[in-house]
Amino acid sequence: MVTVLQSILWVILGILIYRKKIVGDRVPKLLGKTLYWLGVPLQIFALARKSNFEKIVWLPITVTVTVLLLGLALTLLILHIHKKRYINSYHMSVMSNNPQNSIEARYFPSSNSAISLDFLPFTNAGRGSFIITSILGNTGFIGLALVPHFVDQSYWSWIVLYGIAHNVLGSYGLGVLVADRYSCLKEQSNWLNQLSSIVLLPSLWAFVFGYLSQGLTLTNLVETGISLGTTIVLPGAFILIGMQLGMSQQWQNLKTGVFSTLIKMLVLPGITGLALTFFGFEGDGRLVLVLMSGMPTAFASVILAEAYNLNRNVAASGILLSTLFLPIVLFGWLKVF
């Protein structure tokens, strides 16, 4: 309870200090780079160093891949049904000699803005952002910083493995493939650069060094420095989230954001929890995988939207709503599992 309330206050603080211009426009970017290169890797190093990897460590990676693919299949199915529904509606309108507007003009505009009659986008740019916001979770900044407070230390290794696997296979893997597929850019993505980004991923190397250092004895000064550094990661991550939310002036496509949030934070973790229960998993191990699979939409969705010219508003709305719903959803999963 205390950890969640503190996280909410840090987010509010981040919004206020940015909106009130207490910090400059460069601060969010600087804080983000600091957390990416130092904060999160330090957190992973500390967790990997103290974690027990003798348990069934294949399970978090398996669940990560399964949840990503399940989310992709579910969103593609929903988009297909939604598109087919309105195409059928249009044909019925034509049959009744009442074609009010052409389907192309209403549902496939030339701009990148996502337009639909209710809550789902029809343009490639909007559909790509919807898929990404529904499947990519903030397992790095939020998951690694928050989930260890709710489970036994013997399961910290699962948190680390899930977070790294999700970053590599999700944000730098499936997320890029989806963004490239729905991109409005004509240029082909540079796979060599993408591969180098994975190889140079700071959190990946932090995990390697943390695991290899388990048998090493560090000096008290170093241990104190690591402990102090990890305590700053949680407030820093949520302050960054608050500043990122404060940067956005227009929140459009909120209905789309609600739908992607339901998929990301309720449907996918709910299926994960039920499946694990069915196969006999329970306790903190099950709780770790449910919480990590239900983290809010990752900021990587906005980064991918910018890089591949997808719909930024759809991505931003998903981040906003999923982050705001985090305390409620978190309490719910803690109660259930």
VOPAGU-2260 file (C-alpha; in pm, 1 decimal, decimal comma):
REM VOPAGU-2260
SITE   aa  ch    i         X         Y         Z
SITE  MET   A    0       0,0       0,0       0,0
SITE  VAL   A    1     271,8     248,9     100,4
SITE  THR   A    2     476,1     174,2    -212,9
SITE  VAL   A    3     177,7     230,2    -442,5
SITE  LEU   A    4      78,8     554,7    -269,3
SITE  GLN   A    5     436,3     680,4    -293,3
SITE  SER   A    6     441,6     595,0    -663,7
SITE  ILE   A    7     122,5     795,3    -721,3
SITE  LEU   A    8     271,8    1093,2    -539,0
SITE  TRP   A    9     590,8    1071,6    -747,2
SITE  VAL   A   10     384,8    1076,1   -1068,1
SITE  ILE   A   11     186,5    1377,2    -948,4
SITE  LEU   A   12     511,4    1551,6    -854,1
SITE  GLY   A   13     651,3    1484,7   -1200,6
SITE  ILE   A   14     343,2    1632,4   -1367,0
SITE  LEU   A   15     347,2    1940,8   -1144,9
SITE  ILE   A   16     716,9    2024,7   -1175,3
SITE  TYR   A   17     697,5    2000,6   -1553,6
SITE  ARG   A   18     368,1    2184,2   -1599,1
SITE  LYS   A   19     479,5    2461,0   -1360,0
SITE  LYS   A   20     806,9    2492,4   -1553,1
SITE  ILE   A   21    1013,0    2417,7   -1243,4
SITE  VAL   A   22    1236,5    2205,6   -1465,4
SITE  GLY   A   23    1341,3    2270,3   -1823,7
SITE  ASP   A   24    1226,6    2084,3   -2133,1
SITE  ARG   A   25    1552,1    1889,9   -2146,7
SITE  VAL   A   26    1514,9    1739,0   -1799,7
SITE  PRO   A   27    1274,0    1454,0   -1893,5
SITE  LYS   A   28    1503,5    1341,6   -2173,5
SITE  LEU   A   29    1807,6    1364,6   -1946,5
SITE  LEU   A   30    1632,7    1172,9   -1668,4
SITE  GLY   A   31    1517,0     909,7   -1916,4
SITE  LYS   A   32    1870,3     856,2   -2046,6
SITE  THR   A   33    2004,8     839,6   -1691,3
SITE  LEU   A   34    1755,1     572,5   -1593,8
SITE  TYR   A   35    1810,9     383,2   -1919,4
SITE  TRP   A   36    2191,7     378,2   -1896,9
SITE  LEU   A   37    2243,3     378,0   -1518,8
SITE  GLY   A   38    1929,9     345,5   -1305,3
SITE  VAL   A   39    1756,4      41,8   -1456,0
SITE  PRO   A   40    2083,7    -147,9   -1525,1
SITE  LEU   A   41    2187,4     -87,6   -1163,6
SITE  GLN   A   42    1849,8    -220,8   -1047,6
SITE  ILE   A   43    1890,0    -530,6   -1265,9
SITE  PHE   A   44    2248,3    -580,2   -1147,5
SITE  ALA   A   45    2138,7    -570,2    -784,2
SITE  LEU   A   46    1843,5    -804,1    -841,0
SITE  ALA   A   47    2046,7   -1050,0   -1050,6
SITE  ARG   A   48    2322,3   -1053,4    -789,3
SITE  LYS   A   49    2079,6   -1140,6    -509,4
SITE  SER   A   50    1845,2   -1368,1    -705,9
SITE  ASN   A   51    1825,8   -1744,2    -698,4
SITE  PHE   A   52    1838,4   -1883,8   -1051,7
SITE  GLU   A   53    1804,8   -2247,8    -945,3
SITE  LYS   A   54    1426,4   -2239,5    -983,2
SITE  ILE   A   55    1251,1   -2306,1   -1316,0
SITE  VAL   A   56    1396,2   -1997,9   -1483,0
SITE  TRP   A   57    1259,4   -2099,6   -1823,8
SITE  LEU   A   58     905,4   -2020,6   -1710,3
SITE  PRO   A   59     928,5   -1635,1   -1704,6
SITE  ILE   A   60    1077,2   -1630,9   -2055,5
SITE  THR   A   61     814,5   -1876,4   -2181,6
SITE  VAL   A   62     534,3   -1668,9   -2029,6
SITE  THR   A   63     681,4   -1350,5   -2177,7
SITE  VAL   A   64     682,8   -1493,3   -2530,0
SITE  THR   A   65     336,4   -1645,9   -2486,1
SITE  VAL   A   66     183,1   -1321,5   -2356,9
SITE  LEU   A   67     337,7   -1119,0   -2641,5
SITE  LEU   A   68     209,9   -1358,2   -2908,5
SITE  LEU   A   69    -129,5   -1389,8   -2740,2
SITE  GLY   A   70    -161,2   -1011,5   -2728,7
SITE  LEU   A   71     -67,0    -985,1   -3095,7
SITE  ALA   A   72    -318,2   -1251,7   -3199,6
SITE  LEU   A   73    -594,0   -1097,4   -2988,2
SITE  THR   A   74    -545,2    -743,1   -3119,6
SITE  LEU   A   75    -526,4    -861,3   -3481,7
SITE  LEU   A   76    -849,3   -1057,3   -3434,4
SITE  ILE   A   77   -1025,4    -759,3   -3277,3
SITE  LEU   A   78    -911,4    -524,9   -3554,8
SITE  HIS   A   79   -1021,9    -775,3   -3821,0
SITE  ILE   A   80   -1368,3    -815,7   -3668,3
SITE  HIS   A   81   -1404,1    -441,5   -3623,8
SITE  LYS   A   82   -1304,5    -364,2   -3981,0
SITE  LYS   A   83   -1525,5    -638,4   -4122,8
SITE  ARG   A   84   -1818,9    -514,8   -3918,5
SITE  TYR   A   85   -1808,6    -167,5   -4069,9
SITE  ILE   A   86   -1740,1    -290,5   -4419,9
SITE  ASN   A   87   -2049,7    -509,4   -4392,2
SITE  SER   A   88   -2241,2    -211,3   -4256,1
SITE  TYR   A   89   -2133,3      -6,6   -4554,5
SITE  HIS   A   90   -2239,0    -275,8   -4802,4
SITE  MET   A   91   -2580,1    -292,9   -4636,6
SITE  SER   A   92   -2605,2      82,7   -4674,0
SITE  VAL   A   93   -2526,3      51,7   -5046,2
SITE  MET   A   94   -2782,1    -224,9   -5087,7
SITE  SER   A   95   -3044,1       3,6   -4935,3
SITE  ASN   A   96   -2946,2     283,8   -5178,1
SITE  ASN   A   97   -2830,8     502,3   -4894,1
SITE  PRO   A   98   -2451,0     533,2   -4923,6
SITE  GLN   A   99   -2392,3     839,0   -4707,3
SITE  ASN   A  100   -2013,4     846,1   -4746,1
SITE  SER   A  101   -1765,5     621,2   -4920,8
SITE  ILE   A  102   -1592,8     367,5   -4698,0
SITE  GLU   A  103   -1257,5     491,2   -4821,5
SITE  ALA   A  104   -1327,0     851,9   -4727,4
SITE  ARG   A  105   -1468,4     767,5   -4385,8
SITE  TYR   A  106   -1237,8     493,2   -4266,3
SITE  PHE   A  107    -919,6     519,1   -4468,3
SITE  PRO   A  108    -823,1     887,5   -4472,7
SITE  SER   A  109    -495,7     996,5   -4624,5
SITE  SER   A  110    -372,4    1148,5   -4297,7
SITE  ASN   A  111    -212,0     950,5   -4017,5
SITE  SER   A  112    -482,7    1033,0   -3763,8
SITE  ALA   A  113    -683,8     734,0   -3648,4
SITE  ILE   A  114   -1053,1     781,7   -3731,6
SITE  SER   A  115   -1339,0     541,2   -3664,1
SITE  LEU   A  116   -1703,0     551,7   -3564,5
SITE  ASP   A  117   -1642,1     426,2   -3213,9
SITE  PHE   A  118   -1313,7     325,4   -3053,8
SITE  LEU   A  119   -1074,1     150,5   -3291,1
SITE  PRO   A  120    -860,6     302,7   -3568,6
SITE  PHE   A  121    -880,0     199,0   -3932,3
SITE  THR   A  122    -564,3     358,9   -4069,5
SITE  ASN   A  123    -241,3     160,7   -4075,7
SITE  ALA   A  124     -76,2     419,8   -3851,1
SITE  GLY   A  125    -351,0     392,0   -3591,5
SITE  ARG   A  126    -377,2      14,2   -3607,8
SITE  GLY   A  127      -3,0     -26,7   -3560,0
SITE  SER   A  128      -2,2     198,9   -3253,4
SITE  PHE   A  129    -305,9      18,6   -3110,5
SITE  ILE   A  130    -133,9    -320,1   -3138,2
SITE  ILE   A  131     189,1    -193,6   -2982,7
SITE  THR   A  132      18,2     -17,1   -2689,8
SITE  SER   A  133    -182,3    -332,4   -2619,5
SITE  ILE   A  134     114,5    -570,9   -2598,2
SITE  LEU   A  135     423,3    -374,9   -2483,2
SITE  GLY   A  136     441,9    -324,4   -2107,8
SITE  ASN   A  137     658,9     -99,4   -1893,8
SITE  THR   A  138     845,7    -389,4   -1736,6
SITE  GLY   A  139    1169,7    -190,1   -1717,6
SITE  PHE   A  140    1097,6     132,3   -1531,0
SITE  ILE   A  141     782,6      24,5   -1343,8
SITE  GLY   A  142     796,5    -355,0   -1327,6
SITE  LEU   A  143    1154,4    -389,2   -1206,7
SITE  ALA   A  144    1111,2    -106,2    -956,9
SITE  LEU   A  145     766,9    -195,9    -820,9
SITE  VAL   A  146     707,8    -572,9    -828,8
SITE  PRO   A  147     998,6    -674,0    -596,9
SITE  HIS   A  148     815,8    -500,8    -311,5
SITE  PHE   A  149     527,9    -753,2    -330,8
SITE  VAL   A  150     704,7   -1088,6    -361,6
SITE  ASP   A  151     965,2   -1297,5    -183,4
SITE  GLN   A  152    1328,9   -1243,5    -277,3
SITE  SER   A  153    1353,6   -1599,3    -411,4
SITE  TYR   A  154    1139,8   -1488,9    -707,6
SITE  TRP   A  155    1334,5   -1176,3    -796,0
SITE  SER   A  156    1511,6   -1374,5   -1066,2
SITE  TRP   A  157    1176,3   -1418,7   -1241,6
SITE  ILE   A  158    1122,6   -1042,2   -1239,0
SITE  VAL   A  159    1463,0    -983,6   -1395,1
SITE  LEU   A  160    1420,0   -1252,6   -1660,6
SITE  TYR   A  161    1071,7   -1134,0   -1753,7
SITE  GLY   A  162    1185,2    -771,6   -1778,4
SITE  ILE   A  163    1487,1    -847,9   -1995,7
SITE  ALA   A  164    1300,1   -1093,8   -2218,4
SITE  HIS   A  165    1018,7    -844,9   -2265,1
SITE  ASN   A  166    1262,7    -568,4   -2359,8
SITE  VAL   A  167    1458,3    -779,2   -2607,1
SITE  LEU   A  168    1176,5    -986,9   -2756,9
SITE  GLY   A  169     900,6    -728,0   -2714,8
SITE  SER   A  170    1024,5    -371,8   -2755,1
SITE  TYR   A  171    1322,1    -456,7   -2978,7
SITE  GLY   A  172    1165,1    -761,5   -3141,7
SITE  LEU   A  173     791,8    -792,9   -3194,3
SITE  GLY   A  174     733,0    -420,9   -3139,8
SITE  VAL   A  175     971,6    -329,9   -3420,8
SITE  LEU   A  176     820,5    -591,2   -3653,9
SITE  VAL   A  177     468,6    -455,0   -3595,5
SITE  ALA   A  178     582,5     -93,1   -3630,8
SITE  ASP   A  179     765,1    -174,4   -3954,1
SITE  ARG   A  180     461,7    -362,1   -4090,1
SITE  TYR   A  181     221,5     -72,0   -4028,9
SITE  SER   A  182     470,2     207,9   -4090,1
SITE  CYS   A  183     384,1     496,2   -4322,4
SITE  LEU   A  184     751,4     530,0   -4414,3
SITE  LYS   A  185     875,8     402,7   -4746,8
SITE  GLU   A  186    1227,8     328,0   -4626,4
SITE  GLN   A  187    1309,7     -21,6   -4509,3
SITE  SER   A  188    1419,2     -59,9   -4148,5
SITE  ASN   A  189    1788,1    -112,6   -4086,1
SITE  TRP   A  190    1807,6    -454,9   -3920,8
SITE  LEU   A  191    2179,7    -418,5   -3852,9
SITE  ASN   A  192    2115,2    -113,8   -3636,8
SITE  GLN   A  193    1832,4    -298,4   -3463,7
SITE  LEU   A  194    2056,8    -593,7   -3385,6
SITE  SER   A  195    2326,7    -364,9   -3248,6
SITE  SER   A  196    2067,0    -199,3   -3021,6
SITE  ILE   A  197    1987,2    -538,7   -2870,4
SITE  VAL   A  198    2351,9    -636,8   -2826,5
SITE  LEU   A  199    2432,3    -302,4   -2660,0
SITE  LEU   A  200    2122,7    -305,9   -2437,2
SITE  PRO   A  201    2250,3    -184,3   -2094,4
SITE  SER   A  202    2005,2    -394,4   -1893,1
SITE  LEU   A  203    2118,4    -709,3   -2074,7
SITE  TRP   A  204    2483,4    -655,7   -1978,4
SITE  ALA   A  205    2382,6    -554,1   -1626,1
SITE  PHE   A  206    2210,0    -890,3   -1589,3
SITE  VAL   A  207    2519,3   -1075,0   -1713,3
SITE  PHE   A  208    2753,4    -892,2   -1474,3
SITE  GLY   A  209    2508,8    -925,0   -1185,5
SITE  TYR   A  210    2475,2   -1299,0   -1236,6
SITE  LEU   A  211    2851,4   -1351,6   -1270,5
SITE  SER   A  212    2918,9   -1146,8    -956,2
SITE  GLN   A  213    2704,7   -1362,1    -726,7
SITE  GLY   A  214    3011,2   -1534,6    -583,6
SITE  LEU   A  215    3211,3   -1215,0    -545,0
SITE  THR   A  216    3237,0   -1014,3    -224,1
SITE  LEU   A  217    3209,4    -642,3    -282,1
SITE  THR   A  218    3335,2    -374,5     -44,0
SITE  ASN   A  219    3093,0    -206,1     192,3
SITE  LEU   A  220    3133,1     119,4       1,2
SITE  VAL   A  221    3032,2     -43,4    -326,7
SITE  GLU   A  222    2740,0    -228,2    -168,0
SITE  THR   A  223    2620,0      95,2      -7,0
SITE  GLY   A  224    2647,2     276,7    -339,4
SITE  ILE   A  225    2445,2       7,1    -518,3
SITE  SER   A  226    2180,4       8,4    -245,4
SITE  LEU   A  227    2153,2     387,8    -255,4
SITE  GLY   A  228    2134,4     388,9    -633,5
SITE  THR   A  229    1853,0     134,8    -647,1
SITE  THR   A  230    1645,1     332,1    -396,8
SITE  ILE   A  231    1649,4     627,5    -637,5
SITE  VAL   A  232    1526,5     424,2    -935,0
SITE  LEU   A  233    1164,9     391,3    -819,0
SITE  PRO   A  234    1094,6     762,8    -753,1
SITE  GLY   A  235    1300,4     858,7   -1059,3
SITE  ALA   A  236    1099,3     628,2   -1284,1
SITE  PHE   A  237     762,5     758,1   -1163,2
SITE  ILE   A  238     872,2    1122,0   -1171,5
SITE  LEU   A  239     976,1    1062,9   -1533,7
SITE  ILE   A  240     635,9     912,0   -1608,1
SITE  GLY   A  241     470,9    1217,6   -1454,5
SITE  MET   A  242     683,4    1456,3   -1661,1
SITE  GLN   A  243     615,4    1255,9   -1976,7
SITE  LEU   A  244     242,8    1275,7   -1909,2
SITE  GLY   A  245     275,7    1646,8   -1835,3
SITE  MET   A  246     446,6    1704,6   -2170,7
SITE  SER   A  247     140,8    1598,3   -2369,5
SITE  GLN   A  248     -99,7    1881,3   -2439,9
SITE  GLN   A  249    -362,0    1696,0   -2644,6
SITE  TRP   A  250    -511,4    1367,3   -2537,3
SITE  GLN   A  251    -704,4    1224,9   -2828,8
SITE  ASN   A  252    -822,1     872,6   -2904,7
SITE  LEU   A  253    -902,7     813,4   -2538,0
SITE  LYS   A  254   -1160,3     548,6   -2631,2
SITE  THR   A  255    -889,4     358,7   -2813,4
SITE  GLY   A  256    -667,3     400,2   -2508,5
SITE  VAL   A  257    -935,5     249,0   -2284,7
SITE  PHE   A  258    -958,3     -57,0   -2507,2
SITE  SER   A  259    -581,6    -110,1   -2527,7
SITE  THR   A  260    -557,8     -63,7   -2149,3
SITE  LEU   A  261    -822,7    -331,2   -2090,9
SITE  ILE   A  262    -628,0    -573,2   -2308,6
SITE  LYS   A  263    -289,0    -489,9   -2159,1
SITE  MET   A  264    -380,5    -472,9   -1791,0
SITE  LEU   A  265    -684,8    -699,2   -1753,0
SITE  VAL   A  266    -721,4    -951,9   -2034,0
SITE  LEU   A  267    -357,7   -1060,4   -2077,8
SITE  PRO   A  268    -264,5   -1084,7   -1706,7
SITE  GLY   A  269    -603,0   -1244,5   -1634,1
SITE  ILE   A  270    -540,8   -1518,6   -1890,6
SITE  THR   A  271    -186,1   -1556,1   -1756,8
SITE  GLY   A  272    -309,0   -1604,6   -1401,4
SITE  LEU   A  273    -579,3   -1852,8   -1500,5
SITE  ALA   A  274    -339,6   -2054,5   -1717,8
SITE  LEU   A  275     -74,0   -2070,6   -1445,4
SITE  THR   A  276    -336,2   -2176,7   -1192,0
SITE  PHE   A  277    -457,8   -2447,3   -1429,3
SITE  PHE   A  278    -103,7   -2584,5   -1460,1
SITE  GLY   A  279     -58,0   -2589,4   -1082,8
SITE  PHE   A  280     145,3   -2272,9   -1021,7
SITE  GLU   A  281      55,0   -2056,4    -723,3
SITE  GLY   A  282     196,1   -1816,9    -465,7
SITE  ASP   A  283     456,4   -1550,3    -538,0
SITE  GLY   A  284     574,7   -1716,1    -857,9
SITE  ARG   A  285     231,4   -1683,7   -1014,8
SITE  LEU   A  286     190,8   -1331,9    -876,0
SITE  VAL   A  287     519,9   -1214,8   -1033,2
SITE  LEU   A  288     416,3   -1329,8   -1380,2
SITE  VAL   A  289      65,6   -1184,1   -1347,9
SITE  LEU   A  290     193,5    -844,3   -1232,5
SITE  MET   A  291     471,0    -826,5   -1493,2
SITE  SER   A  292     232,5    -923,2   -1774,1
SITE  GLY   A  293      -9,6    -652,6   -1657,0
SITE  MET   A  294     228,2    -356,7   -1640,9
SITE  PRO   A  295     111,3     -29,6   -1804,7
SITE  THR   A  296     189,4      46,8   -2166,6
SITE  ALA   A  297     559,0     107,2   -2225,1
SITE  PHE   A  298     698,2     441,1   -2340,1
SITE  ALA   A  299     860,6     237,4   -2616,0
SITE  SER   A  300     524,3     259,3   -2795,1
SITE  VAL   A  301     568,0     636,1   -2836,9
SITE  ILE   A  302     931,3     591,4   -2941,2
SITE  LEU   A  303     827,1     338,4   -3206,6
SITE  ALA   A  304     541,6     564,1   -3317,9
SITE  GLU   A  305     786,4     848,7   -3369,4
SITE  ALA   A  306    1045,2     631,6   -3544,6
SITE  TYR   A  307     800,6     460,8   -3780,4
SITE  ASN   A  308     549,0     744,0   -3827,8
SITE  LEU   A  309     261,3     567,1   -3653,8
SITE  ASN   A  310     -18,9     743,0   -3466,9
SITE  ARG   A  311     134,5     926,0   -3170,0
SITE  ASN   A  312    -200,1    1012,9   -3009,2
SITE  VAL   A  313    -308,1     648,9   -2988,7
SITE  ALA   A  314      21,3     555,6   -2822,4
SITE  ALA   A  315      11,8     851,8   -2582,1
SITE  SER   A  316    -348,9     781,7   -2480,9
SITE  GLY   A  317    -265,4     419,6   -2405,6
SITE  ILE   A  318      25,6     524,0   -2184,4
SITE  LEU   A  319    -182,2     783,5   -1999,9
SITE  LEU   A  320    -480,4     563,0   -1920,7
SITE  SER   A  321    -284,9     247,7   -1836,5
SITE  THR   A  322     -60,5     444,0   -1599,3
SITE  LEU   A  323    -358,8     604,9   -1427,7
SITE  PHE   A  324    -530,2     267,6   -1386,8
SITE  LEU   A  325    -217,3     101,0   -1243,8
SITE  PRO   A  326    -302,1     144,6    -870,0
SITE  ILE   A  327    -655,0       5,0    -914,6
SITE  VAL   A  328    -545,6    -288,1   -1129,6
SITE  LEU   A  329    -250,4    -361,3    -902,3
SITE  PHE   A  330    -471,7    -385,3    -595,5
SITE  GLY   A  331    -707,7    -609,6    -790,3
SITE  TRP   A  332    -441,5    -860,7    -892,8
SITE  LEU   A  333    -290,1    -859,7    -544,2
SITE  LYS   A  334    -634,5    -942,2    -405,3
SITE  VAL   A  335    -702,8   -1219,2    -657,6
SITE  PHE   A  336    -359,0   -1382,2    -673,6
